[in-house]
Amino acid sequence: MEATTKTKLVEYRVKNAVAWIELTDPPANTYTYEMMRDLDDAILQARFDENVHVIVLRGAGEKFFCAGANINMLKTVNPTFKYYFCLHANETLNRLEQTPKLVIAALNGHTVGGGLEIAMAADMRIARKGAGKIGLPEVNLGVLPGTGGTQRLSRLVGKSKAIELMVVGNTFSFEEAKEMGIINDIFERDNFMENILEYARQFTPPNKAAKAVGRIKRAVQSGWEVPMESALAIERENQQLLFQSDDAKEGLAAYVDKRPATFTAK
């Protein structure tokens, strides 16, 4: 099954249980309030589609995943608009982070500023080898990373390292980002998106119990932000939902029968 929805600034399509969300404002795919509205719509579309089990984010073209907020737009709007622009971007990325489906950011090019902030709201980040730089250089503009960057980067690399990276404001290589734990893996340049699709499909039926994948993600993303006692309650509630699923029955039966499980996401 394949479905495609094209808005002005975001392309959404579904293929083989994977939803592709592409930021389409080349060459740099910078985001505006309008793009964030389109991204928000695409996230909701993927969330409600029962045939979608994994979401992949990418930027249009070969040069940029996303270069962050559109500076020309920020120069023309008033401080009140900027505040609500940041608030809506926070809400959109929180929605992505809390959707119980695995989200993979495919970093096909430069991933800087707000582009990295979008990527950090995904569950995993996979970069295209030699395709660009990564970092949060907002300090060089006299501002801070205002779309979740200060919070998500510190949760990925620790407080002191995150402060260092943001106050120095340099961009760095994907290899350096992998060493710091900002990205999960680097794939070769050739056939990058085909390999991302193959990677994503391992988390869809019949290969994996997609509900379990989504609930693992949800337990971690929600549990990370609350005290341990509450986090364990989130874990138990998600486990109880899974215990009632057909896939849990299949997984347990396949283990007993010593055969590969065939999952249906039911």
PARO-553557 format. One line per 3 residues: for each residue x, y, z of C-alpha. Coordinates in steps of 0.1 Angstrom, whole numbers, plus 5000, padded with zeros to 4 digits. Each point is the difference from the previous one (the first is absolute). Layout:
% PARO-553557
X,Y,Z  ...
***
This chain:
% PARO-553557
5000,5000,5000  5013,5035,4992  4984,5033,5007
5014,5034,4994  4989,5034,5013  5018,5031,4989
4996,5032,5019  5019,5031,4991  5030,4993,5023
4998,4964,5011  4995,4968,4979  4984,4971,5017
4999,4965,4985  4995,4965,5012  5017,4969,4986
5004,4966,5015  4987,5010,5035  5025,5029,5001
4989,5036,4999  5025,5024,4983  4998,5036,5011
5022,5023,4979  5007,5036,5007  4998,5017,4966
5013,5035,4999  5033,4995,4981  5028,5006,5000
5002,5004,5038  4965,4988,5011  4998,5027,5026
4969,5000,5020  4973,5026,5005  4968,5000,5019
4983,4988,4968  5024,4971,4997  4995,4990,5037
4962,5000,4994  5006,4976,4970  5023,4979,5021
4975,4999,5028  4973,4988,4976  5023,4973,4986
5009,4987,5035  4963,4998,5009  4993,4982,4967
5027,4974,5007  4987,4996,5036  4965,4993,4990
5009,4977,4970  4998,4964,5013  5020,4988,4970
5030,5022,5011  5024,4985,5025  5032,5020,4995
5005,5037,4990  5030,5012,4981  5009,5037,4999
5023,5014,4972  5007,5032,4982  4995,5006,4963
5030,4999,4977  5036,4989,5008  5015,5030,5018
4979,5005,5031  4979,4981,5025  4990,5034,5014
5019,5032,5008  4976,5010,5027  4976,5029,5003
4997,5024,4971  5021,5030,5010  4983,5023,4975
4967,4992,5015  5013,5006,5035  5013,5034,4990
4966,5012,4989  4977,4988,5028  4995,5016,5035
5011,4984,5033  4965,4988,5008  4999,4981,4967
5034,4985,5007  4989,4988,5034  4969,4982,4987
5021,4987,4971  5023,4983,5025  4971,4988,5021
4983,4984,4970  5033,4984,4989  5004,4986,5035
4965,4986,4999  5006,4984,4965  5032,4983,5010
4985,4988,5033  4972,4984,4979  5026,4983,4979
5019,4988,5030  4969,4987,5018  4985,4982,4970
5003,4963,5009  5016,4991,4966  5037,4999,4994
5014,5032,4984  5032,4999,4980  5017,5032,4988
5019,4994,4967  5026,5027,5000  5006,5003,4963
5019,5032,5002  5010,5029,5023  4981,4998,5033
5005,5032,5019  4982,5023,5024  4963,4993,5000
5006,4971,4976  5019,4981,5027  4973,5010,5024
4974,4983,4978  5023,4970,4996  5005,4997,5037
4962,4996,5005  5003,4968,4980  5008,4967,5018
5030,4992,4978  5022,5020,4976  5018,4984,4971
5023,5022,4978  5012,4998,4965  5038,4997,4999
5018,5032,4991  4968,5018,4992  5003,5029,5024
5006,5015,5033  4980,4999,5033  4998,5023,5029
4982,5028,5019  5017,5033,4990  4972,5024,5013
5023,5017,5024  5017,5016,4969  4967,5018,4993
4997,5012,5036  4973,4976,5009  4996,4965,5014
4987,4968,4984  4963,5007,5006  4982,4970,4986
5010,4975,5027  5037,5000,4993  5012,5009,5035
4979,4973,5015  5003,4971,4975  5037,5004,4994
5008,5000,5037  4979,4968,5004  5020,4984,4972
5036,5010,5010  4997,5012,5036  4999,5036,5014
5036,5011,4998  5007,4987,4965  4967,5015,4987
5009,5034,5015  5034,4998,4984  4987,4991,4966
4974,5028,5001  5021,5028,5014  5029,4993,4975
4974,4998,4973  5021,4980,4974  4986,4975,4976
5017,4966,4998  5001,4968,4980  4975,4971,5001
5028,4978,5013  5006,5023,5030  4962,5001,5006
4999,4962,5000  5029,4998,5026  4980,5024,5023
4968,4980,4996  4981,5027,4981  4995,4977,4970
4996,4962,5000  5016,4990,4967  5015,5012,4968
4990,4983,4967  5019,5002,4967  4991,5028,4975
4988,4977,4973  4965,4986,5003  4996,5019,5033
4962,5002,5000  4995,4965,4987  5022,4987,5029
4980,5022,5024  4968,4984,4988  5015,4965,5004
5011,5010,5035  4966,5014,5009  4981,4970,4987
5017,4977,5026  4978,5017,5026  4967,4993,4981
4979,4968,4998  5006,4971,4994  5036,5006,5011
4993,5018,5033  4971,5005,5023  4995,5036,4991
4978,5007,5030  5028,4989,5023  5025,5022,4981
4977,5030,5004  4993,4993,5037  5037,4996,5008
5005,5034,4984  4971,5015,5019  5012,4985,5034
5035,5015,4995  4989,5034,4987  4974,5005,5026
5018,4983,5029  5032,5020,4995  4982,5031,5011
4984,4988,5033  5012,4985,5033  5008,4963,4999
4969,4989,5019  4978,5017,4973  5022,4988,4972
4995,4964,5012  4963,5006,5000  5002,5011,4964
5020,4969,4991  4974,4977,5017  4971,5017,4983
5017,4996,4966  5008,4964,5008  4964,4993,5009
4989,5013,4966  5024,4977,4983  4990,4969,5021
4966,5004,4985  5013,5000,4964  4999,4972,4974
5037,5006,4994  5009,4992,5036  4981,4967,4997
5018,4993,4967  5034,5009,5014  4996,4977,5031
4986,4972,4979  5028,5002,4974  5025,4999,5028
4985,4969,5015  4997,4984,4965  5036,5010,4991
4989,5017,4968  5003,5035,4987  4971,5023,5010
4978,5016,4974  4987,5033,5014  4969,5018,4987
5000,5032,5022  4967,4989,5015
***
